[in-house]
Amino acid sequence: MKKTTLVVVLALVLTFAFVASAHATTGKFYKGGVDYYTWLNPTGSPTPGSAWVASGLSTVGSNTVSPGVHSNYLATTAKCGICHSVHRAAGDGVKLLPTADATCAGCHTGSTAVTAKVITWGTLNMGWRLGDSEASAFAEGGAGPHNDTLYTLWDDGEWDGISVPPAPSYSVDPFARYGCATRRCHATNPHGANSSQYSIFAAKLLFNNSPADDDAEYPDLVVANGNGTYGGDDAVYDALGATDASVQRFADNNAGVITLSGSDILINGALPDANETHALVSGLTCGRPSNPATGEDECHAEASYAIVDKAIKENRNHATLITGNDGSLPAYPNTTQDPINGSNNFFRTDNTGIEAPGFGGNDNRDSKTGHVAGTFAAVPADGSYAPIAGCTSCHDQTDSANTVAGGFTFPHGQTPTGVTNATAADGSTGTMVRSRIWSGWSGAVGAQRTVTTSTSKAYDGQCLKCHRDGAGEGIGLTK
């Protein structure tokens, strides 16, 4: 009897010991509590207490000096477990992810909790046809970068506006649209392979193909249109990828301010702070290979680059007689704007339209400057009543459904799906209303913003929202 009792007691002791051990490790997560690691420690926690849950890896190993979970890996960084889990991945998922969707949208459009970086992502009005209003094309928000719609596809000369439109696709093929890679902003490799040599660009998986890479990837376009169909940033930098070429050109134009050191970009000899990094990444990414049909070598050659110091300048293309997407030379302004009579791209500021082997077009550049970005404070004496903090000082539309820093929609969707800081022109909510150039306009600092249309892009409210204080001071009043 005593022997039997001893055996039972030992069995119970071992059972409770095993249960306690299993509960304490919870699948051996990093300090307990959650299925996947996170970059920052989560707020709140399950029992047995907040001190027990600390899954954030931002300060672990070399993560503090190696930005981004999609690149810049070292033996001493701790990033893989933020996206992948050997034992806790979804049973019906792929690649050890918490979701069955292995595209960018699977993590970055709110479908999972694997990342806090969620961007605005609408759907497509597939019923839109040429002749319908532009606004109706954006009725469902639009998908992908810039909230592309069928109107966008037609306006860029990639669909006739009449036939059955291409279905939404996340393909990276030249004429496919709507996905994160299809405007050639982001590279297709989620681990940053072959991405920019500069760490802050690699961290964002920014596109870095060279013209030679493009020719190898799209031989059918070479056969149809010759080498360099997609073009490069500049003939001088053809050997570089798109992002690296932008950085190199920026540094060459601003040798007294910008220096390149290994994988770092230095401003006046110092590493950029958070605002300056945002300005560099956003500003130097705008120039992208664009229209395969006519070979414009950048999406936004006319856009300001990263103005991170008052001495910064850039060489910008000026207007040229480039043809429309259909190859025509329509009169300007072109009020018909259809594929039969031509597009209104006659005065696009990309390049001359005279193609040359090896790059998208001949540059027509003049030295220009742009608005100051970075960490410059407001100077009321000079009529500046709001601090400047990078591109979002002007491109300031917000979306509560967008969890990137500040909740700004820039540089992704222009059609907010959540609560936004800009109302529609009639004063109603700006939710699901497209605001051009990601901005709102108003008469003074702190005044209610109104969404920007193709007309109100020119309104002085784009400037007065920073250059009047709302109390009687500012440009046109006392300055």
C-alpha positions in Angstrom: 0.0 0.0 0.0 2.7 2.4 0.9 4.6 1.6 -2.3 1.4 2.2 -4.4 0.8 5.5 -2.6 4.4 6.6 -3.3 4.1 5.8 -7.0 0.8 7.8 -7.3 2.4 10.8 -5.5 5.4 10.8 -7.7 3.2 10.6 -10.8 1.2 13.6 -9.6 4.4 15.5 -8.8 5.8 14.8 -12.3 2.5 15.7 -14.0 2.3 19.1 -12.2 5.9 19.8 -12.9 5.4 19.2 -16.6 2.3 21.4 -16.7 4.1 24.2 -14.9 7.1 24.0 -17.2 4.9 24.0 -20.3 2.9 27.0 -19.0 6.1 28.9 -18.1 7.7 28.6 -21.6 4.4 29.0 -23.5 6.0 27.4 -26.6 9.4 28.9 -25.7 8.6 32.4 -27.0 11.0 35.1 -26.3 10.2 36.0 -22.7 6.7 34.6 -23.2 3.2 35.5 -24.2 2.9 36.0 -28.0 3.0 33.8 -31.1 5.5 36.0 -33.0 8.2 38.4 -32.0 7.5 42.1 -32.5 9.7 45.0 -33.1 8.4 47.0 -30.1 7.2 45.5 -26.9 3.4 45.1 -26.9 1.2 47.2 -24.7 -0.6 45.3 -22.0 -0.1 41.5 -21.5 -1.8 38.3 -20.4 -1.3 36.9 -16.9 0.9 36.4 -15.0 1.9 40.0 -15.5 3.3 42.7 -17.8 6.9 42.0 -16.8 6.5 38.5 -18.2 5.6 39.6 -21.7 8.5 41.3 -23.6 8.6 40.1 -27.2 10.0 43.3 -28.7 13.3 42.9 -30.5 14.2 46.5 -31.4 16.9 46.7 -28.8 18.1 43.1 -29.2 21.6 42.4 -30.7 22.5 44.5 -33.7 18.9 45.6 -34.4 19.6 49.0 -33.0 22.0 49.8 -35.8 20.6 47.6 -38.6 17.3 49.1 -39.9 14.3 47.2 -41.2 13.0 43.6 -40.8 13.2 43.0 -44.6 17.0 43.4 -45.0 20.4 44.2 -43.4 20.7 40.8 -41.7 23.7 39.9 -39.6 24.4 36.9 -37.4 23.7 39.2 -34.4 20.4 40.8 -35.6 17.1 39.4 -34.5 14.5 39.8 -37.2 13.4 36.5 -38.8 11.0 35.6 -35.9 9.0 38.8 -36.5 7.6 37.3 -39.8 8.3 33.5 -39.4 7.7 31.0 -36.6 8.9 27.4 -36.8 6.1 26.1 -34.5 3.4 28.7 -34.4 2.8 29.5 -38.1 -0.8 29.2 -39.5 -1.6 25.6 -40.3 -3.0 26.6 -43.7 -0.3 29.2 -44.2 2.9 29.3 -46.2 6.6 30.0 -45.5 6.0 29.8 -41.8 4.0 33.0 -41.9 0.9 33.7 -39.7 -1.3 34.0 -42.8 -2.0 32.1 -46.0 -1.3 35.3 -48.0 2.4 35.6 -48.7 2.1 38.9 -50.6 2.9 42.3 -49.1 -0.9 42.7 -48.6 -0.9 39.7 -46.3 0.9 41.6 -43.6 0.5 45.3 -44.5 -3.2 45.8 -45.2 -4.6 44.9 -41.8 -5.2 41.2 -42.5 -2.9 40.0 -39.7 -1.3 41.2 -36.6 2.2 40.3 -37.6 3.1 44.0 -38.2 2.0 47.3 -37.0 2.9 48.9 -40.3 -0.5 48.9 -42.1 -1.1 51.0 -45.2 -4.3 52.3 -46.8 -5.6 49.8 -49.3 -8.9 50.1 -51.0 -10.6 48.0 -53.7 -11.3 48.6 -57.4 -14.4 49.8 -59.2 -14.2 47.3 -62.0 -17.3 48.7 -63.7 -15.6 52.0 -64.7 -15.3 52.7 -68.4 -14.0 55.6 -70.5 -16.6 58.4 -70.4 -17.5 57.8 -66.7 -16.4 60.5 -64.3 -12.9 60.2 -62.8 -14.4 60.4 -59.3 -16.5 57.3 -59.9 -13.3 55.3 -60.7 -12.1 56.1 -57.1 -15.5 55.3 -55.5 -14.0 52.2 -53.8 -10.7 53.8 -53.0 -8.5 52.1 -55.5 -5.8 49.6 -54.9 -2.1 49.5 -54.6 0.4 52.4 -54.7 -1.3 55.8 -55.1 -4.7 54.0 -55.0 -4.5 53.0 -58.7 -7.9 52.5 -60.4 -9.0 51.7 -63.9 -8.9 55.4 -64.7 -5.2 55.4 -63.7 -4.6 52.4 -65.9 -6.2 54.1 -68.8 -4.6 57.5 -68.1 -1.1 55.8 -68.2 -1.9 54.3 -71.6 -2.0 50.7 -70.3 -5.6 50.0 -71.1 -8.0 51.3 -73.8 -10.8 52.2 -71.4 -13.3 50.2 -73.4 -12.4 46.5 -73.5 -12.6 44.2 -70.5 -10.1 45.6 -68.1 -7.3 43.7 -66.5 -8.2 42.0 -63.3 -6.5 43.2 -60.1 -3.0 41.7 -60.0 0.0 41.7 -57.7 2.2 40.7 -60.6 5.4 42.5 -61.4 5.0 42.2 -65.1 5.6 45.5 -67.0 1.9 46.3 -67.6 0.4 44.7 -64.5 -0.8 47.1 -61.8 -2.2 47.5 -58.3 0.5 45.7 -56.3 3.4 47.0 -54.2 5.9 46.2 -56.9 4.1 47.2 -60.0 5.1 50.9 -60.0 8.6 49.6 -59.4 8.9 51.3 -56.1 9.5 48.1 -54.0 11.7 45.2 -55.0 10.0 41.8 -55.2 12.4 39.9 -52.9 11.1 40.2 -49.3 14.6 39.8 -47.8 16.2 42.7 -49.7 18.4 40.6 -51.9 19.9 42.7 -54.7 18.4 45.8 -53.2 20.1 49.2 -52.6 23.6 49.2 -51.1 22.3 52.0 -48.8 20.8 50.6 -45.6 17.9 53.0 -45.2 16.7 52.2 -48.8 17.3 48.5 -48.4 15.2 48.5 -45.3 12.2 49.6 -47.3 12.9 47.1 -50.1 13.1 49.9 -52.6 13.5 49.0 -56.3 17.0 48.9 -57.5 17.1 47.3 -60.9 19.6 48.7 -63.4 18.8 49.1 -67.1 20.8 45.9 -67.8 18.8 44.0 -65.1 15.6 45.2 -66.8 16.8 44.0 -70.2 17.6 40.6 -68.8 14.3 40.3 -66.9 12.1 41.5 -69.8 13.7 40.2 -73.1 10.3 40.5 -74.9 10.4 44.2 -74.4 13.9 44.4 -75.7 12.8 42.6 -78.8 9.8 45.0 -79.2 11.4 48.3 -78.2 15.2 47.8 -78.0 17.6 47.9 -75.1 16.8 50.2 -72.2 13.0 50.1 -72.6 12.5 50.8 -69.0 15.4 53.2 -68.8 17.5 54.2 -65.9 17.7 57.3 -63.7 20.3 58.9 -65.9 22.6 57.9 -68.7 25.6 58.8 -66.5 24.5 56.3 -63.8 23.3 53.4 -66.0 25.5 50.9 -64.3 23.7 51.5 -61.0 20.3 50.4 -59.8 17.5 52.9 -59.8 17.7 53.7 -56.1 21.5 53.8 -55.9 21.6 56.0 -59.0 19.3 58.5 -57.3 21.5 58.6 -54.3 24.7 59.0 -56.3 23.2 61.8 -58.4 21.9 63.5 -55.3 25.4 63.3 -53.7 27.1 64.5 -56.8 24.9 67.5 -57.1 25.4 68.4 -53.4 29.0 67.6 -52.7 29.3 70.2 -50.0 26.5 68.8 -48.0 26.0 65.1 -48.8 28.7 62.5 -48.5 28.4 58.7 -48.9 30.2 56.4 -46.5 29.8 52.7 -47.1 26.1 52.0 -46.7 25.4 55.4 -45.0 24.3 58.7 -46.4 25.7 61.6 -44.3 24.3 65.1 -44.1 27.0 67.6 -43.2 29.0 64.7 -41.9 26.3 63.3 -39.6 23.9 60.4 -40.0 20.3 61.6 -40.8 17.8 61.7 -38.0 14.3 60.2 -38.4 12.8 63.2 -40.3 15.8 63.5 -42.6 15.7 59.8 -43.2 12.1 60.0 -44.2 12.9 62.9 -46.5 15.8 61.0 -48.1 13.9 57.8 -48.6 10.7 59.5 -50.0 12.4 62.2 -52.0 15.0 59.9 -53.7 12.4 57.2 -54.5 10.1 59.4 -56.6 12.2 59.1 -59.7 11.4 55.6 -61.1 11.5 54.0 -64.6 8.0 54.6 -65.9 6.3 54.1 -69.3 7.7 51.2 -71.3 5.9 52.3 -74.4 7.6 55.7 -74.7 10.6 55.2 -72.4 10.2 58.1 -70.0 13.0 57.4 -67.5 11.3 58.5 -64.3 7.9 58.6 -62.8 8.4 62.0 -61.2 11.5 63.6 -62.7 9.8 67.0 -61.9 9.4 66.2 -58.2 11.6 67.7 -55.6 14.2 65.4 -54.2 15.2 65.2 -50.5 15.8 68.8 -49.4 17.5 68.1 -46.1 19.5 71.3 -45.9 19.0 74.9 -47.1 22.0 74.5 -49.4 20.6 71.5 -51.2 19.9 71.8 -54.9 18.9 69.3 -57.6 19.1 69.0 -61.4 15.5 68.8 -62.5 14.1 68.1 -66.0 12.0 70.9 -67.6 9.1 70.6 -70.0 9.8 69.1 -73.3 7.7 68.1 -76.3 7.3 64.5 -75.3 4.6 62.5 -77.1 1.4 61.2 -75.4 1.1 57.6 -74.2 -0.4 56.7 -77.6 2.5 58.2 -79.6 0.6 61.2 -80.7 1.4 64.9 -80.4 -1.9 66.3 -79.3 -2.6 70.0 -79.0 -2.4 71.5 -75.5 -4.6 71.7 -73.5 -6.2 68.5 -74.7 -9.8 68.7 -73.5 -10.9 65.4 -75.0 -8.2 63.4 -73.3 -8.9 60.0 -74.8 -6.8 57.3 -76.5 -8.0 58.3 -80.0 -7.1 62.0 -79.8 -4.2 61.6 -77.5 -3.3 62.1 -73.9 -2.3 65.4 -72.3 1.3 64.3 -71.8 2.6 66.7 -74.5 4.3 68.8 -71.9 5.4 66.1 -69.5 8.7 67.0 -67.8 10.5 63.7 -68.1 12.8 64.0 -71.1 13.0 65.0 -74.7 11.3 61.9 -76.1 14.2 61.3 -78.4 15.3 57.8 -77.4 18.9 56.6 -77.2 20.3 53.1 -76.5 20.9 52.2 -72.9 18.6 54.6 -71.2 15.1 55.8 -71.3 15.6 59.3 -72.7 17.9 62.3 -73.0 17.9 64.5 -69.9 16.9 68.2 -70.0 18.1 69.2 -66.6 18.4 72.6 -64.9 19.7 73.3 -61.4 16.8 73.9 -59.1 16.1 74.0 -55.4 13.1 72.9 -53.3 11.3 73.4 -50.0 13.4 72.8 -47.0 12.8 69.4 -45.3 14.3 67.9 -42.1 14.1 69.3 -38.6 13.8 73.0 -39.2 11.7 74.8 -36.6 9.0 77.4 -37.3 10.3 81.0 -37.6 7.3 83.3 -37.1 9.5 86.4 -37.8 9.9 85.0 -41.3 6.2 84.0 -41.7 6.7 80.3 -40.9 4.3 79.1 -38.2 4.7 75.3 -38.4 7.9 73.3 -38.1 9.1 71.4 -41.1 9.4 67.7 -40.7 10.0 66.2 -44.1 7.6 65.5 -47.0 4.6 65.2 -44.7 4.8 68.9 -43.8 3.0 69.5 -47.1 1.7 66.0 -48.0 -0.2 66.0 -44.7 -3.3 63.9 -45.3 -3.9 61.3 -42.5 -5.9 58.1 -42.3 -6.7 56.3 -39.0 -6.5 53.0 -40.9 -2.9 53.7 -41.8 -0.5 53.0 -39.0 2.7 54.2 -40.5 4.4 57.0 -38.6 2.0 59.9 -38.0 -0.8 58.0 -39.8 0.0 59.9 -43.0 -1.2 58.4 -46.3 1.9 59.6 -48.1 3.4 58.0 -50.1 0.9 55.2 -50.5 -2.9 55.6 -50.9 -4.5 59.0 -51.6 -8.0 57.7 -50.7 -8.3 57.2 -46.9 -10.4 54.3 -45.7 -10.5 55.5 -42.1 -11.0 58.8 -40.3 -8.9 61.6 -42.0 -7.9 65.1 -41.1 -9.3 66.6 -44.4 -12.9 67.1 -45.2 -14.5 66.9 -48.7 -15.1 70.1 -50.5 -18.7 70.2 -49.4 -17.6 69.9 -45.7 -18.6 66.2 -45.4 -16.1 63.6 -44.2 -13.1 63.0 -46.4 -13.2 59.3 -45.8 -13.1 57.5 -49.2 -12.6 60.8 -51.0 -9.4 61.0 -53.0 -7.1 63.9 -52.0 -4.6 64.6 -54.7 -0.9 64.8 -53.7 -1.8 63.4 -50.3 -2.5 66.8 -48.9 -5.2 69.1 -47.5 -5.4 72.9 -47.8 -6.5 75.6 -45.4 -6.1 79.3 -44.6 -3.9 79.0 -41.6 -2.0 76.7 -39.3 -4.4 74.5 -37.4 -7.4 75.3 -39.6 -9.6 72.5 -40.9 -8.0 70.9 -44.0 -10.0 70.3 -47.2 -9.1 67.5 -49.6 -7.1 68.5 -52.6 -8.5 68.2 -56.1 -6.9 68.6 -59.5 -7.9 72.3 -59.3 -7.1 73.0 -55.6 -3.6 71.7 -56.0 -2.9 75.3 -57.1 -4.8 76.9 -54.1 -2.8 79.2 -51.9 -4.1 77.2 -49.0 -1.4 74.7 -49.8 1.0 77.4 -48.5 -1.1 79.4 -46.1 -1.6 76.3 -43.9 1.9 76.9 -42.7 2.4 80.6 -43.5 -0.5 82.2 -41.5 -0.9 81.7 -37.8 -4.7 82.0 -37.7 -4.5 85.0 -35.4 -3.9 87.7 -37.9 -0.2 87.2 -38.6 1.4 85.9 -41.7 1.8 86.2 -45.4 -0.4 88.8 -47.0 -1.4 90.1 -43.6 1.7 91.3 -41.8 4.5 89.8 -43.8 
